[in-house]
Amino acid sequence: MLKAIETLRFASEKDIMHWLDEEGETLSRDELRRTLELLLQEDRIELKNDLFRLKRKSSSQSAFDNLFKD
């Protein structure tokens, strides 16, 4: 799911579903919505005007993550 959103940059539910279908991943609309809601709650993605995108990290947080990632 995150790979689809990362690849598409800004994506609607329909765009994500289409991308997943092309990649051979099968999800029902309910599964897609539940997963998107969970990612929103975890603050990993954001929603604006019915489009999803990856949540932007602040530059300092990103530098910290890059420095200490395993």
C-alpha positions in Angstrom: 0.0 0.0 0.0 2.7 2.5 1.0 4.7 1.5 -2.2 1.6 2.4 -4.3 1.2 5.8 -2.6 5.0 6.5 -2.9 5.0 5.6 -6.6 1.9 7.6 -7.4 2.8 10.5 -5.1 -0.8 11.8 -4.9 -3.4 9.0 -5.3 -7.1 8.5 -4.8 -8.5 5.2 -3.6 -9.3 4.3 -7.2 -5.7 5.0 -8.3 -4.3 2.9 -5.5 -6.7 0.1 -6.3 -5.7 0.2 -10.0 -2.0 0.2 -9.1 -2.4 -2.7 -6.8 -4.3 -4.7 -9.4 -1.6 -4.1 -12.0 1.0 -5.3 -9.4 -1.0 -8.5 -8.8 -2.2 -7.6 -5.4 -5.8 -8.2 -4.7 -7.6 -6.2 -2.0 -11.3 -5.6 -1.6 -12.5 -2.0 -1.3 -13.2 -2.6 2.4 -9.7 -3.9 3.0 -8.3 -0.9 1.2 -10.3 1.6 3.2 -9.4 -0.1 6.5 -5.7 -0.1 5.6 -5.8 3.6 4.5 -7.6 4.5 7.8 -5.0 2.6 9.8 -2.1 4.4 8.0 -3.8 7.7 8.6 -4.2 7.0 12.3 -0.5 5.9 12.4 0.4 9.3 10.8 2.2 7.6 8.0 0.1 9.1 5.2 -2.0 12.2 4.9 -5.3 12.9 3.1 -6.2 16.1 1.3 -9.0 16.7 -1.2 -9.6 12.9 -1.5 -5.9 12.3 -2.4 -3.5 10.3 -0.2 0.2 10.9 0.0 3.1 9.9 2.2 3.4 12.0 5.3 6.3 14.4 5.0 9.0 14.2 7.6 10.6 17.3 8.9 14.2 17.6 7.7 15.7 17.2 11.1 13.6 14.1 11.7 14.6 12.7 8.3 18.3 13.4 9.0 18.0 11.7 12.4 16.3 8.6 10.9 18.9 8.4 8.1 21.8 8.6 10.7 20.4 5.9 12.9 18.5 3.6 10.6 19.4 -0.1 10.9 
